[in-house]
Amino acid sequence: MIGTGGGMLVDFGGTGHVPVVLLHGLMGRARTWWRVAQWLKPYGRVYGLDARGHGRAVRTGPWTTERFAEDVADAVRSIGDTPAVLIGHSMGGLHAWATAAKYPELVRAVVSEDFAPDQRGRTVETWRGYFESWPVPFGSLAHVREFFGEVGDYFVECVEEREDGYHLIADMDSLYEIAAEWGRRDFWSIVDAVRCPLLVLEGERTAMPAGQQAGIALRVPGARHLVVPDSGHIVHDEAPETYRGAVEAFLSEVLGR
């Protein structure tokens, strides 16, 4: 792993000179992208970034979208002098937009997965009860898979073993602070500043506010939006073949393959 300011890079390997940087969602980490990283390798050198507060990255704030974008920019600069393709899930999609908006010279294209720019009024208290209902510590990785069902493999990558069992790697108090920002402000001004190629992938069963992800594609020149059937929030795990087909078609066009 490679430290880069507030984040921590995982090098998945790959060929070509174009860096592809994978940005995880809230409570995730870089290694949740392992399966996706394998088929991305022909498109460039593939990296995953542990965002601050997650995985093996630093545990200090500030927990603002702008700070996370600076961390992504630092990571891209540490890789080399070639603009990167940013592929983000949920929170990672927001961080990809913010990086592309503020540092356009560092970003060649963005894939955003199931995140909406205006969630004002939603509070972390809605989620707190659900998170606190989890049977933590989990007794085994099999217990994690069983509890989370369809997305169990994803959450297996988000936990670590401690003396009494398996716990989420990320600190919940920090996660609540990160998510609280999303309920206080909207990010349309960030979306409006994105000028690179953009693919927006929305889960058919998304819990995001209706219509907003389609609206992103209408506001960013040349952007496209796809609703992925039979998927919820973690599209790349729940509908992996459709997700892969859409991303590969997009990258082939963007990279001229």
C-alpha positions as CSV (number, residue, x, y, z in Angstrom):
1,M,0.0,0.0,0.0
2,I,1.1,3.5,-0.8
3,G,0.4,6.5,1.5
4,T,-0.8,9.6,-0.3
5,G,-1.7,12.4,2.0
6,G,-5.0,11.4,3.7
7,G,-5.6,8.3,1.5
8,M,-3.9,5.0,1.0
9,L,-3.4,3.5,-2.5
10,V,-3.6,-0.2,-3.3
11,D,-1.9,-1.1,-6.6
12,F,-4.0,-3.8,-8.4
13,G,-1.6,-3.9,-11.4
14,G,-2.5,-3.6,-15.1
15,T,-1.1,-2.5,-18.4
16,G,-0.9,0.8,-20.2
17,H,-0.1,4.3,-19.1
18,V,-3.6,5.5,-18.1
19,P,-4.2,5.2,-14.4
20,V,-7.6,4.0,-13.3
21,V,-8.4,4.9,-9.7
22,L,-11.3,3.1,-7.9
23,L,-13.1,5.1,-5.1
24,H,-15.2,3.1,-2.6
25,G,-18.4,4.1,-0.8
26,L,-19.1,4.9,2.8
27,M,-17.8,2.2,5.2
28,G,-16.0,0.4,2.3
29,R,-12.3,0.4,1.3
30,A,-10.2,-0.1,-1.8
31,R,-10.1,-3.9,-1.7
32,T,-13.9,-4.1,-2.1
33,W,-13.0,-3.4,-5.8
34,W,-10.8,-6.5,-6.3
35,R,-13.1,-8.3,-8.8
36,V,-13.7,-5.2,-10.8
37,A,-10.0,-4.4,-10.8
38,Q,-9.2,-7.7,-12.5
39,W,-11.2,-6.9,-15.7
40,L,-10.0,-3.3,-15.7
41,K,-6.4,-4.2,-16.0
42,P,-6.3,-4.2,-19.8
43,Y,-7.4,-0.5,-19.7
44,G,-4.5,0.8,-17.6
45,R,-2.8,0.6,-14.3
46,V,-5.5,0.0,-11.7
47,Y,-5.4,1.4,-8.2
48,G,-7.9,1.6,-5.3
49,L,-7.9,4.3,-2.8
50,D,-8.7,3.9,0.9
51,A,-10.4,7.2,1.7
52,R,-9.5,8.9,5.0
53,G,-11.4,7.3,7.9
54,H,-11.6,4.0,6.0
55,G,-9.4,0.9,5.5
56,R,-5.8,1.7,6.3
57,A,-5.9,5.5,5.6
58,V,-5.6,8.2,8.3
59,R,-8.3,8.5,10.8
60,T,-8.4,12.3,11.0
61,G,-10.7,14.8,9.4
62,P,-11.9,17.2,8.3
63,W,-14.7,15.1,6.9
64,T,-15.7,17.4,4.0
65,T,-16.1,16.5,0.3
66,E,-13.5,19.1,-0.6
67,R,-10.9,17.4,1.7
68,F,-11.7,14.0,0.2
69,A,-11.2,15.5,-3.3
70,E,-7.8,16.9,-2.3
71,D,-6.9,13.4,-1.1
72,V,-7.9,11.9,-4.5
73,A,-5.9,14.6,-6.3
74,D,-2.9,13.9,-4.2
75,A,-3.2,10.2,-5.0
76,V,-3.5,10.8,-8.8
77,R,-0.4,13.1,-8.6
78,S,1.6,10.4,-6.8
79,I,0.9,7.9,-9.6
80,G,2.4,10.0,-12.3
81,D,1.7,12.9,-14.7
82,T,-1.1,11.3,-16.7
83,P,-4.8,12.2,-16.0
84,A,-6.7,9.3,-14.4
85,V,-10.0,7.7,-15.0
86,L,-11.9,7.9,-11.7
87,I,-14.5,5.2,-11.0
88,G,-16.5,5.8,-7.8
89,H,-19.3,4.0,-6.0
90,S,-21.7,6.1,-3.9
91,M,-19.6,8.4,-1.8
92,G,-16.7,7.6,-4.2
93,G,-18.8,8.9,-7.1
94,L,-19.3,12.2,-5.2
95,H,-15.5,12.4,-4.6
96,A,-14.9,11.7,-8.3
97,W,-17.2,14.6,-9.3
98,A,-15.5,16.9,-6.8
99,T,-12.0,16.0,-8.0
100,A,-13.0,16.4,-11.7
101,A,-14.6,19.8,-11.0
102,K,-11.7,21.3,-9.0
103,Y,-8.8,19.5,-10.7
104,P,-9.8,19.0,-14.3
105,E,-6.2,18.6,-15.4
106,L,-6.0,15.4,-13.3
107,V,-9.1,13.6,-14.5
108,R,-9.7,12.1,-17.9
109,A,-13.1,10.6,-17.3
110,V,-15.5,9.6,-14.4
111,V,-17.8,6.7,-13.8
112,S,-20.3,7.4,-11.0
113,E,-22.3,4.7,-9.4
114,D,-25.6,5.3,-7.5
115,F,-25.2,8.7,-5.8
116,A,-27.5,11.7,-5.9
117,P,-26.3,15.3,-5.5
118,D,-29.1,16.6,-3.3
119,Q,-30.1,14.6,-0.2
120,R,-30.8,17.6,2.0
121,G,-33.2,16.8,4.8
122,R,-32.0,13.2,5.2
123,T,-30.4,12.6,8.5
124,V,-27.9,10.0,9.7
125,E,-30.4,9.2,12.5
126,T,-32.5,7.3,9.9
127,W,-29.5,5.0,9.3
128,R,-28.2,4.9,12.9
129,G,-30.8,2.5,14.2
130,Y,-30.2,0.1,11.3
131,F,-26.4,0.1,11.7
132,E,-26.7,-0.3,15.5
133,S,-28.9,-3.4,14.9
134,W,-26.0,-5.3,13.3
135,P,-24.9,-8.3,15.4
136,V,-21.4,-6.8,16.0
137,P,-19.0,-8.4,16.6
138,F,-19.8,-10.9,13.8
139,G,-18.7,-14.4,14.8
140,S,-17.0,-15.3,11.5
141,L,-16.7,-14.2,7.8
142,A,-19.4,-16.7,7.1
143,H,-21.6,-14.8,9.6
144,V,-20.9,-11.6,7.7
145,R,-21.9,-13.1,4.4
146,E,-25.0,-14.7,5.8
147,F,-26.2,-11.4,7.5
148,F,-25.7,-9.2,4.4
149,G,-26.9,-11.8,1.9
150,E,-26.7,-10.6,-1.7
151,V,-23.9,-8.1,-0.9
152,G,-22.2,-10.3,1.7
153,D,-19.0,-10.6,-0.3
154,Y,-18.7,-6.8,-0.4
155,F,-19.0,-6.5,3.4
156,V,-16.5,-9.3,4.0
157,E,-13.9,-6.8,2.7
158,C,-15.1,-4.1,5.1
159,V,-14.5,-5.9,8.4
160,E,-11.4,-7.0,10.3
161,E,-10.8,-9.6,13.0
162,R,-10.3,-8.5,16.5
163,E,-10.1,-10.5,19.7
164,D,-13.8,-10.9,20.1
165,G,-14.8,-11.3,16.5
166,Y,-15.2,-9.2,13.3
167,H,-15.8,-5.5,13.3
168,L,-16.2,-2.8,10.7
169,I,-12.8,-1.4,9.9
170,A,-14.1,2.2,9.6
171,D,-15.1,4.1,12.7
172,M,-18.8,4.6,12.8
173,D,-18.7,8.1,14.4
174,S,-16.6,9.3,11.6
175,L,-19.0,7.8,9.1
176,Y,-21.9,9.6,10.7
177,E,-20.0,12.9,10.3
178,I,-19.2,12.2,6.7
179,A,-22.8,11.3,5.8
180,A,-24.2,14.2,7.8
181,E,-22.7,16.7,5.3
182,W,-24.9,15.1,2.6
183,G,-28.0,16.0,4.5
184,R,-27.0,19.6,4.9
185,R,-25.9,20.7,1.4
186,D,-26.4,19.9,-2.2
187,F,-23.6,19.3,-4.7
188,W,-25.2,20.5,-8.0
189,S,-22.6,23.3,-8.3
190,I,-19.9,20.6,-8.3
191,V,-21.8,18.5,-10.9
192,D,-22.1,21.7,-13.0
193,A,-18.4,22.2,-13.0
194,V,-17.6,18.7,-14.4
195,R,-16.4,18.8,-18.0
196,C,-14.9,15.4,-18.6
197,P,-16.7,12.4,-20.1
198,L,-19.1,11.0,-17.4
199,L,-21.0,7.8,-17.1
200,V,-23.7,7.7,-14.4
201,L,-24.9,4.2,-13.4
202,E,-28.0,4.0,-11.2
203,G,-29.4,0.9,-9.5
204,E,-32.9,0.0,-10.5
205,R,-33.8,-0.3,-6.7
206,T,-31.8,2.8,-5.7
207,A,-32.7,4.6,-2.5
208,M,-31.4,7.8,-3.9
209,P,-33.9,10.7,-4.6
210,A,-35.7,10.0,-7.8
211,G,-34.7,11.6,-11.1
212,Q,-31.5,13.2,-9.8
213,Q,-29.0,10.8,-11.4
214,A,-30.7,11.2,-14.8
215,G,-30.5,15.0,-14.1
216,I,-26.7,14.8,-13.7
217,A,-26.4,13.5,-17.3
218,L,-28.5,16.4,-18.5
219,R,-26.3,19.0,-16.9
220,V,-22.9,17.6,-17.8
221,P,-22.1,18.0,-21.6
222,G,-21.9,14.6,-23.3
223,A,-22.6,12.6,-20.1
224,R,-24.8,9.5,-20.2
225,H,-27.0,7.8,-17.7
226,L,-28.0,4.2,-17.4
227,V,-30.4,2.5,-14.9
228,V,-29.1,-1.0,-14.3
229,P,-31.9,-3.6,-13.9
230,D,-31.9,-6.0,-11.0
231,S,-29.6,-4.0,-8.9
232,G,-29.7,-1.9,-5.7
233,H,-27.1,0.4,-4.3
234,I,-24.0,-1.7,-4.9
235,V,-24.5,-2.1,-8.7
236,H,-21.0,-3.5,-9.4
237,D,-21.7,-6.5,-7.1
238,E,-25.4,-7.0,-7.6
239,A,-25.4,-6.7,-11.5
240,P,-21.7,-7.3,-12.3
241,E,-22.1,-8.3,-15.9
242,T,-24.3,-5.3,-16.9
243,Y,-22.0,-3.0,-14.9
244,R,-18.9,-4.4,-16.6
245,G,-20.5,-4.1,-20.1
246,A,-21.4,-0.4,-19.5
247,V,-18.0,0.5,-18.1
248,E,-16.0,-1.3,-20.7
249,A,-18.0,0.3,-23.5
250,F,-17.5,3.7,-21.9
251,L,-13.7,3.2,-21.4
252,S,-13.3,1.8,-24.9
253,E,-14.8,5.1,-26.3
254,V,-12.9,7.4,-23.9
255,L,-9.6,5.7,-24.3
256,G,-10.0,5.0,-28.0
257,R,-9.6,1.3,-27.8
